[in-house]
Structure formats: structure tokens, C-alpha cells
């Protein structure tokens, strides 16, 4: 007959067995999310769906000439100029950096480097 110490430890703990502070935190996370900076509206809050799509589009590569401009019009619904204005503003937002750090840091580096984004005609666009 096995003794009590030979039995494997039980991983399942009923909520009534847990201390009240642990029970409270598990009940809170189960019923409602903990408020965070990402849930706040405005400049310190989360990105809009359009902003997320802009960052996702910047993370893609395009094989053909004009494919990116077409994707901007069809997927984002903005003109090319409005798209790049919004993208430049997104690069300065902390929420964008949290959402897509690789994309934002790459574009910030291109924006600030002397020859990173410059083409032959001296155009210093972000992308």
C-alpha cells in the first residue's frame, strides 16, 4: 500500500482551496481584462485597425512595381500621400513600437539615416 508521500502531487486546485487573494485575481482575469495602457483611447492607447494594417503592410515585401501602391489603395483605403503621412506619424507613437518593433525600428532608421531611404532624385520618403 503506497503512503501519502508516494502519491503524485495534484495539479488541480479548486478555487475554494486557493487563498482569497489568488481567487480574486483569477476571477478578475476570467471575467474582465485588467485595464492596461493598450486599452486607453487616444494617443497613449491602442492602435486602430487601420494603423495595424499599415504596419502589417510595411512588413511585407512587394515583387512588382506599383504593387505596394495598389495594396495601399485596396487594402487600407487611403491615397498614397495620406498613407505616408499616417505612417510617419505612427513611427513616433509608442503603441506602434510595441505592436511592431522590427518594422518601426527599421523605418525609423531609414528616416534618420543620411543615405538609408534616399533615392537618386533625393526623395527621403520613409518607404
C-alpha positions in Angstrom: 0.0 0.0 0.0 1.5 3.4 -1.0 1.9 6.0 1.6 0.7 9.6 1.2 4.1 10.8 0.4 4.4 8.4 -2.6 1.3 9.8 -4.3 2.0 12.3 -7.0 1.1 15.9 -6.2 -2.2 17.0 -7.5 -2.0 19.8 -10.0 -5.7 20.7 -10.0 -6.7 23.1 -7.2 -10.3 24.0 -6.7 -11.0 27.8 -6.5 -12.3 27.3 -2.9 -8.9 25.7 -1.9 -6.9 28.7 -3.2 -6.2 31.7 -0.9 -8.6 34.5 -1.3 -6.2 36.9 -3.0 -5.3 34.3 -5.6 -9.0 33.5 -6.1 -9.7 37.2 -6.6 -7.1 37.7 -9.2 -8.1 34.6 -11.1 -11.8 35.6 -11.0 -10.8 39.1 -12.3 -8.8 37.8 -15.2 -11.5 35.3 -16.1 -14.4 37.8 -16.1 -12.8 41.0 -17.3 -9.4 42.0 -18.6 -7.1 44.0 -16.4 -7.1 47.7 -17.6 -3.8 48.5 -19.3 -2.3 51.3 -21.3 -3.3 49.5 -24.5 -7.0 49.8 -23.6 -7.0 53.5 -23.2 -8.3 55.7 -26.0 -6.2 58.5 -27.6 -2.6 58.9 -28.3 -1.4 56.7 -25.3 -3.9 53.9 -26.2 -4.0 51.1 -28.7 -3.6 51.4 -32.4 -6.7 51.5 -34.6 -7.3 48.6 -37.0 -6.2 50.9 -39.9 -2.9 51.6 -38.1 -2.3 47.9 -37.6 -3.0 47.2 -41.3 -0.5 50.0 -42.2 2.2 48.4 -40.0 1.4 44.9 -41.4 1.6 46.3 -45.0 5.0 47.8 -44.2 6.2 44.5 -43.0 5.5 42.8 -46.4 7.7 42.8 -49.5 6.3 43.5 -52.9 7.7 41.9 -56.1 6.2 44.2 -58.8 6.4 47.9 -59.4 3.2 49.6 -58.2 2.0 46.6 -56.2 2.5 48.4 -52.9 0.6 51.5 -54.1 -2.2 49.2 -55.3 -2.3 47.5 -51.9 -2.4 50.8 -50.1 -5.5 51.8 -52.1 -7.3 48.5 -52.0 -6.4 47.2 -48.5 -6.0 50.4 -46.5 -8.4 52.7 -48.5 -6.0 55.7 -48.4 -4.3 57.7 -51.1 -0.5 57.2 -51.2 0.2 60.6 -49.7 -2.3 60.1 -46.8 -0.8 56.7 -46.2 2.8 58.0 -45.9 1.6 60.9 -43.7 -0.1 58.5 -41.3 2.9 56.1 -41.4 5.3 58.9 -40.5 3.1 59.8 -37.5 2.9 56.1 -36.5 6.7 55.9 -36.3 6.6 58.4 -33.4 3.9 56.6 -31.4 4.9 54.2 -28.5 1.9 51.9 -29.3 3.2 51.3 -32.8 6.6 50.4 -31.4 5.0 47.9 -29.0 2.9 46.4 -31.8 5.6 46.0 -34.5 9.0 46.8 -33.1 11.0 45.4 -36.0 9.1 47.4 -38.6 9.1 50.6 -36.6 12.8 50.5 -35.8 13.7 49.7 -39.4 11.6 52.6 -40.7 12.9 55.0 -38.1 16.5 54.1 -39.1 15.7 54.7 -42.7 14.0 58.0 -41.9 17.0 59.3 -39.9 19.9 57.9 -41.8 21.6 60.1 -44.4 21.6 57.6 -47.2 19.1 54.9 -46.0 16.0 55.9 -47.8 17.4 58.4 -50.3 16.9 57.6 -54.0 18.6 59.1 -57.0 16.3 62.1 -57.0 17.0 62.9 -53.3 13.5 61.9 -52.2 13.7 61.0 -48.4 10.4 59.1 -48.1 10.0 56.5 -45.4 9.3 53.7 -47.8 
